[in-house]
């Protein structure tokens, strides 16, 4: 049961492309991002109800500028071009694009000057977000100007007969006052969407697809205890029932008492068919004297596969593996010239199946984290799981900078527990996307009880975000940080200094390693 109502977003490398898909999905319409290299046949196969062309950093006349198969503009579905997308429509259909005398970046006032379905009930004058160095100077045949700004006499265009529209500004960013209304006009007034893509329908469709795919075969799920794997397991269980076997591997790199606590919830509250494997000694031994973060990740990944394979072999008729791959994992792992660039390769995208000869079930491959949480709530998963902060696959190994050993793990577990407990007690846990402590490979001089100490420095990190693709540091009350710092230094032997990280992403990443 495939979703029939889909918006195709074609990416020309804009920093805002992911925002477009989020805005469309917030309107309960399914959307997907594809590279500008998508072929005409692939578009036909995708069968969209509408197509949005994103912005991009290049000029349409630059050498190597991303282009589009012209036949895509002739497909009889409504098309909306944003910034570069508008300029490409114009160039392709015979209009003219030139470098602007006055480039527009940031806020501008848009004035609506002609009627159009795109601007139905939109204020005559409103603030919009501009980001362009070129602008239209001549319209293609059949188009009219529907809005202008101070430096863009052609600020928005429409061809109502062909249902092709273009805007020189970015309706997807929050700085554009009427952006939501413009996107809704495109979706509901022009594309005639019904807005029926919601967690309930997603669950129904996914269960039907998983049943059809898995049949009576056994399905294995590596259960970390995080939001993604837990919600995926509950969704797959609804489809295959007792044929789902979950395996939780305690790597020894999880937070204080975490393996034990989540195990209880798996069994008692979620009723999952669940195997617990304590492999902590194996992981810690293999990490001895390893300082390089990538080397640590590889050792942990390989050891995980080794332990997981060993257990999976014991399960007869296992043919499928559930992975909690998310849409940002997929987007960040795709590198196409002229489209969004690769930031990092995720351990979720690929890995286990090649070695294990299992077919993949990835129910959330097209979802963002907050959408997975909505699915989890619809599936009645306890809130303590739904609101859990993201936790890296390699666990505390990438929060201990340098070599990992049991002593450092114990120190970090205690400090992290004090920090997270304080956040929960302050009632601010759900305001924060991710909070954690990092043990630094730095020792500093301190004084405790008139004696000189030479102990570790602990960094605290907390960020706000919607999907982890960008993030800002959380602004704690100074008293909160003061109390947490005092408590950690007084209670955790081995730490005599606590610092707070105030870096945003970008330029920093959320995790330190």
C-alpha positions in Angstrom: 0.0 0.0 0.0 2.0 2.9 -1.3 1.1 6.5 -0.5 -0.5 7.9 -3.6 -0.2 11.6 -2.7 3.5 12.5 -3.1 5.4 15.7 -3.7 8.7 15.3 -5.5 11.4 17.8 -4.4 14.3 18.1 -6.8 17.5 19.3 -5.1 19.8 21.8 -6.7 22.1 22.1 -3.6 20.2 24.7 -1.5 21.0 24.8 2.2 17.2 25.0 2.7 16.1 21.9 0.6 15.5 19.8 3.7 13.3 22.6 5.1 11.1 22.3 2.0 10.3 18.7 2.7 9.7 19.4 6.3 7.2 22.2 5.5 5.4 19.9 3.1 5.2 17.0 5.6 4.0 19.4 8.4 1.0 19.9 6.1 0.5 16.1 6.2 1.6 15.6 2.6 4.3 13.1 1.9 7.4 14.4 0.1 10.8 13.1 -0.9 14.1 14.8 -2.0 15.8 13.6 -5.1 18.9 14.8 -6.9 18.6 17.1 -9.9 20.1 14.1 -11.8 16.8 12.3 -11.5 15.7 11.1 -15.0 12.4 11.7 -16.7 11.6 8.0 -16.4 12.3 8.0 -12.6 10.0 11.0 -12.2 7.2 9.2 -14.1 7.8 6.1 -11.9 7.7 8.2 -8.7 4.3 9.5 -9.9 4.2 12.8 -8.0 1.1 15.0 -7.5 3.4 18.0 -7.7 7.1 18.9 -8.2 9.1 21.5 -6.3 12.5 22.7 -7.7 14.7 23.8 -4.8 17.1 26.8 -4.7 20.9 26.3 -5.2 24.2 28.1 -4.7 25.1 28.4 -8.4 24.0 30.6 -11.3 22.1 28.9 -14.1 24.7 30.1 -16.5 27.7 28.8 -14.5 29.8 26.1 -16.1 28.7 22.8 -14.7 25.5 24.3 -13.1 22.9 21.7 -12.3 20.4 21.2 -15.0 17.2 19.3 -15.5 15.7 17.0 -18.2 13.4 19.5 -20.0 10.7 16.9 -20.4 10.1 17.0 -16.6 8.7 20.6 -17.0 6.2 19.2 -19.5 4.7 16.6 -17.1 1.1 17.6 -16.4 1.5 18.2 -12.6 1.8 21.6 -10.9 5.4 22.8 -10.6 6.9 25.3 -8.1 10.4 26.7 -8.6 12.1 28.4 -5.7 15.0 30.8 -6.4 17.4 28.7 -8.6 14.4 26.6 -9.5 12.5 29.6 -10.8 15.5 30.8 -12.8 16.0 27.3 -14.3 12.3 27.2 -15.3 12.7 30.6 -17.0 16.0 29.7 -18.8 14.6 26.3 -19.9 11.3 27.8 -21.2 12.8 30.8 -23.1 13.0 33.5 -20.5 16.0 35.5 -19.5 18.1 35.4 -16.3 20.9 38.0 -15.6 23.2 38.9 -12.7 21.4 41.4 -10.5 22.8 44.9 -10.0 21.7 44.7 -6.4 21.9 41.2 -5.0 19.4 40.4 -2.3 20.3 38.4 0.8 18.1 38.3 3.9 14.8 40.0 4.6 13.0 42.0 1.9 9.4 43.3 1.4 7.4 41.4 -1.2 4.4 43.2 -2.9 1.7 41.1 -4.6 0.7 42.8 -7.9 -1.5 40.3 -9.6 -4.0 37.6 -8.7 -2.8 34.0 -8.5 -3.8 30.7 -6.8 -0.3 30.7 -5.3 -1.0 34.0 -3.4 -4.6 33.4 -2.4 -5.3 35.2 0.9 -1.6 36.3 1.1 -1.1 39.8 2.4 -0.4 42.4 -0.3 2.9 43.3 1.5 4.9 40.9 3.6 8.4 40.1 4.7 10.2 37.4 2.7 13.7 35.8 2.9 15.8 36.4 -0.2 19.1 34.7 -1.2 20.1 35.3 -4.8 22.6 37.0 -7.0 20.7 36.5 -10.3 17.2 37.6 -11.2 14.7 37.3 -14.1 14.7 40.1 -16.6 12.4 38.5 -19.3 9.5 36.1 -18.8 8.9 32.9 -20.8 5.8 32.9 -23.0 2.6 32.4 -21.1 3.9 33.7 -17.8 2.9 36.8 -15.8 4.5 38.7 -12.9 2.5 38.2 -9.7 4.8 39.8 -7.1 7.9 42.1 -6.9 10.4 43.3 -4.3 12.6 46.4 -4.2 15.5 44.7 -6.1 13.5 42.0 -8.0 10.9 43.6 -10.3 10.0 39.9 -11.1 9.7 38.5 -7.6 7.2 35.7 -8.4 5.6 34.4 -11.6 2.8 32.1 -12.7 1.5 30.3 -15.7 -2.0 29.4 -14.5 -2.8 27.4 -17.6 0.2 25.1 -17.3 0.2 25.3 -13.4 3.8 26.4 -13.3 4.8 28.8 -10.6 8.1 30.4 -9.4 9.2 32.6 -6.5 12.5 34.4 -6.2 12.4 34.1 -2.3 12.3 31.2 0.1 8.8 30.4 1.4 10.2 27.4 3.4 12.2 29.5 5.9 10.5 30.9 9.0 11.6 34.4 8.2 9.1 34.5 5.3 5.9 35.7 7.0 3.4 34.1 4.6 5.6 31.1 3.7 3.3 28.5 5.2 0.2 30.0 3.5 2.1 30.0 0.1 3.2 26.4 0.5 -0.3 25.4 1.6 -1.8 27.2 -1.4 0.5 25.2 -3.7 -0.3 21.9 -2.0 -4.0 22.2 -1.4 -5.2 24.9 -3.8 -3.1 24.0 -6.8 -2.0 20.3 -6.4 -5.4 19.4 -4.7 -3.7 17.4 -2.0 -5.9 16.1 0.8 -3.3 16.0 3.5 -3.9 12.4 4.6 -0.3 11.5 5.4 -0.2 11.1 9.2 1.2 8.6 11.7 -1.9 6.5 11.7 -1.9 6.0 7.9 1.9 5.6 7.9 1.5 2.7 10.5 -1.3 1.0 8.5 0.7 1.2 5.2 3.9 0.0 6.9 2.3 -3.0 8.6 0.8 -4.1 5.3 4.1 -3.6 3.5 6.1 -5.5 6.2 3.6 -8.4 6.2 3.8 -8.7 2.5 7.6 -8.6 2.5 8.4 -10.8 5.5 5.6 -13.4 5.1 6.2 -16.2 7.7 10.0 -15.7 7.9 11.8 -14.8 11.2 12.9 -11.1 11.5 15.8 -10.0 13.7 16.1 -6.5 15.2 19.2 -5.1 16.9 17.6 -3.3 19.8 19.8 -0.5 21.2 17.2 1.1 23.5 17.1 4.3 21.5 13.9 5.8 20.0 14.5 4.6 16.4 15.2 0.9 17.1 12.5 0.7 19.8 9.7 2.2 17.6 10.9 0.1 14.6 10.7 -3.1 16.7 7.1 -2.3 18.0 6.0 -1.5 14.4 7.5 -4.6 13.0 6.1 -6.7 15.8 2.6 -5.4 14.9 3.2 -6.9 11.4 5.0 -10.2 12.1 4.1 -10.8 15.8 6.1 -13.7 17.4 8.4 -13.9 14.3 10.3 -10.9 15.5 13.3 -11.6 17.7 15.1 -8.7 19.3 18.7 -8.8 20.3 20.1 -6.3 22.7 23.9 -6.3 23.1 25.3 -4.7 26.2 28.6 -3.2 25.0 29.6 -1.8 28.3 29.6 1.6 26.6 26.1 2.6 27.5 25.1 5.0 30.3 24.9 4.0 34.0 22.6 1.0 34.5 21.1 1.7 31.1 21.1 -1.9 29.7 19.4 -3.3 32.8 16.7 -0.5 32.9 15.8 -0.7 29.3 15.7 -4.5 29.4 13.0 -4.3 32.1 10.9 -1.9 30.0 11.3 -4.1 26.9 10.1 -7.2 28.7 7.5 -5.7 31.1 6.0 -2.7 29.3 6.5 -3.3 25.6 6.4 -7.1 25.7 9.1 -7.7 23.1 10.6 -11.1 22.4 14.0 -10.1 23.6 17.5 -11.6 24.1 20.1 -9.8 26.3 23.8 -10.4 25.5 26.4 -9.0 27.9 29.5 -8.5 25.7 30.9 -5.6 27.7 34.2 -7.3 28.6 34.9 -8.1 24.9 34.3 -4.6 23.7 36.4 -2.9 26.5 39.3 -5.3 25.9 39.3 -4.6 22.2 39.4 -0.9 22.7 42.5 -1.0 25.0 45.1 1.7 24.0 43.0 2.8 21.0 42.8 6.6 20.8 41.8 7.5 17.2 38.0 8.0 17.0 37.6 6.4 13.6 39.6 3.4 14.7 37.4 3.1 17.8 34.2 3.3 15.7 35.5 0.6 13.4 36.5 -1.7 16.3 33.1 -1.2 17.9 31.2 -1.7 14.6 33.1 -4.9 13.8 32.8 -6.3 17.3 29.1 -5.6 17.2 28.7 -7.4 13.9 30.8 -10.3 15.3 28.6 -10.7 18.4 25.4 -10.0 16.6 26.2 -12.6 13.8 27.0 -15.2 16.5 23.6 -14.7 18.1 21.7 -14.4 14.8 23.1 -17.8 13.6 21.2 -19.4 16.5 17.9 -18.2 15.1 16.5 -20.6 12.5 14.7 -19.3 9.4 15.9 -15.7 10.0 15.7 -13.9 6.7 15.2 -10.2 7.6 17.0 -7.6 9.6 15.3 -4.4 11.0 17.3 -1.2 11.0 16.2 2.2 12.3 17.7 4.1 9.4 16.3 7.7 9.3 15.9 10.1 6.4 18.7 12.4 7.6 21.0 9.3 7.6 20.1 8.7 4.0 20.4 12.4 2.9 23.7 12.9 4.7 25.2 9.8 3.2 24.3 10.8 -0.4 26.9 12.8 -2.4 25.9 14.1 -5.8 27.7 17.0 -7.6 25.5 20.0 -7.4 23.3 18.6 -4.7 23.6 18.4 -0.9 27.1 17.4 -0.1 28.2 14.4 2.1 28.7 15.4 5.8 29.5 11.9 7.1 28.8 8.3 6.5 26.3 6.8 9.0 26.7 3.3 10.5 22.9 2.8 9.9 23.2 3.1 6.1 24.5 -0.3 5.0 26.7 -2.6 7.1 25.3 -5.7 8.5 23.3 -7.3 5.7 26.1 -8.0 3.3 28.0 -10.1 5.8 24.9 -11.8 7.2 22.9 -12.5 4.0 19.8 -10.9 5.5 17.3 -8.7 3.7 16.7 -5.3 5.1 13.5 -3.9 6.6 13.9 -0.1 7.1 10.5 1.3 8.0 11.8 4.8 8.9 14.1 5.3 5.9 11.9 8.2 4.8 11.2 9.7 8.2 12.8 12.4 10.4 13.3 11.8 14.1 10.3 13.9 15.2 8.1 11.9 12.8 9.4 8.6 14.3 8.4 10.0 17.7 4.8 10.7 16.4 4.6 7.1 15.1 5.9 5.9 18.5 3.1 7.8 20.4 0.5 6.4 18.0 1.9 2.9 18.8 1.4 3.7 22.6 5.1 3.3 23.4 5.9 4.7 26.9 6.9 8.4 26.9 10.2 7.7 28.6 11.3 5.9 25.4 9.8 8.4 23.0 11.5 11.4 24.5 14.9 9.7 24.9 17.8 11.9 23.7 19.7 10.4 20.7 22.7 8.3 21.7 25.6 7.4 19.4 26.1 3.8 18.1 29.6 3.6 19.6 28.2 4.9 22.9 30.5 6.4 25.6 33.6 5.4 23.6 33.2 8.6 21.5 32.5 10.6 24.6 35.8 9.6 26.2 38.4 11.4 24.0 41.5 9.3 23.7 41.9 5.7 24.9 38.9 4.0 26.6 39.2 1.9 29.8 36.9 0.7 32.6 38.1 3.4 35.0 37.4 6.2 32.6 34.0 4.6 31.7 33.0 4.5 35.4 34.0 8.1 35.9 32.0 9.3 32.9 29.0 7.1 33.7 28.8 8.7 37.2 29.2 12.3 36.0 26.8 11.8 33.1 24.2 10.3 35.4 24.4 13.4 37.7 24.1 15.8 34.8 21.1 14.0 33.1 19.3 13.5 36.4 19.7 17.2 37.2 18.2 18.1 33.8 15.2 15.8 34.4 14.7 17.1 37.9 14.7 20.7 36.5 11.9 19.7 34.1 13.9 20.7 31.0 14.8 17.3 29.5 12.2 17.6 26.7 13.4 21.2 25.8 16.8 19.7 24.9 17.5 17.6 21.8 20.6 16.0 23.3 22.6 16.4 26.5 25.7 14.5 27.5 29.1 14.7 29.3 32.5 14.3 27.6 35.6 13.1 29.4 38.6 15.1 28.0 42.1 13.7 27.7 43.3 16.7 29.7 44.2 16.8 33.4 44.4 20.0 35.3 45.6 21.2 38.7 43.0 21.6 41.4 42.7 21.9 45.2 40.6 19.7 47.3 40.7 19.7 51.1 44.0 21.8 51.0 45.6 19.1 48.9 46.8 19.5 45.3 44.9 17.4 42.7 45.7 16.6 39.1 42.5 15.1 37.6 40.4 15.0 34.5 38.4 17.9 32.9 34.7 17.1 32.1 32.8 19.0 29.3 29.0 19.3 29.4 27.1 19.5 26.1 23.4 20.3 25.5 21.8 21.4 22.3 18.4 22.3 20.8 17.4 21.0 17.4 14.5 19.7 15.3 16.3 16.9 13.5 20.0 17.0 14.4 21.0 18.4 11.0 21.6 21.8 12.6 21.8 22.6 16.4 22.3 25.4 18.8 23.7 25.2 22.4 21.1 25.2 25.2 21.2 28.3 27.4 21.1 26.9 31.0 20.6 29.1 34.0 24.0 29.9 35.5 22.8 28.5 38.9 22.0 25.1 37.2 25.5 24.8 35.8 27.0 25.9 39.0 25.1 23.3 41.1 25.8 20.5 38.5 29.5 21.3 38.4 29.8 21.3 42.2 27.9 18.0 42.5 30.1 16.3 39.9 33.4 17.6 41.3 32.4 16.6 44.9 30.9 13.2 44.1 33.0 11.8 41.2 36.5 10.9 42.0 38.8 11.7 39.1 37.2 15.0 37.9 38.3 18.4 39.3 37.1 20.8 36.6 33.8 21.1 34.6 33.4 23.2 31.5 30.3 23.9 29.3 30.4 23.7 25.4 28.8 26.7 23.7 29.4 25.6 20.0 26.6 25.4 17.5 26.3 22.9 14.6 27.6 24.0 12.1 30.6 24.7 12.5 30.9 22.1 15.3 29.2 18.7 15.3 26.9 17.7 18.2 29.2 14.9 19.3 32.9 15.6 20.0 34.2 12.6 18.1 
